[in-house]
Amino acid sequence: MARFPRTEPEIAALAEAMITGLTDNAVLYPAPPVAVLDLTAAKTAYITALNAAIAAAAAAEAATTAKDDALDDLVDAMKTDIRYAENTVDYDDDKLKLIGWAGKAAPTALQPPGQTRLLEAPRQGDGWVFIDWKAPIDGGAPSAYKVMRRERPAGAWEDVATAVITEATLVEQPKGKELEYRIIAVNKAGDGEPSNTEMVVL
């Protein structure tokens, strides 16, 4: 059994074929529930609506382009006057506020990152472990992450890798020992708080 078409062009083509077939074979199909004239009217109504939709889409695209062009012109004009105003009042904040603008913002010092979050070790094998974590949600943006390790329960923490993304695969790790890992986000302003710790035995 044939499947009813899904796309509009296929539906329109089938409608045309049905109209032609029913008209040419009236003896075989003498009384279709929807008369040929009504089927033709339905197809004509669809074509009319389709053409209107195409015209409306073209008009909307043209209107959007005109709007974007007008916005670009407005932005250029505003920026020109803003540069004029800044130079005229030597970036005086109070005077620039009179036109809804402001002077140069004072530079803010870079802050150390916050605490790295949700350290996990979802995969591990013979002498290797894959770890991942989440970036801090506060503080300055991290430039890198220090991966640290110690032997449980009270070994000294040591740096074992540096990562610039929030995951790392560590190889040649000590075997048969309880190891603990943590992550510290760093940037030029300093180090963040250590993450939670994650224990593995390789």
Order of alpha helices (4+ residues) and beta strands (2+ residues): alpha-alpha-alpha-beta-beta-beta-beta-beta-beta-beta-beta
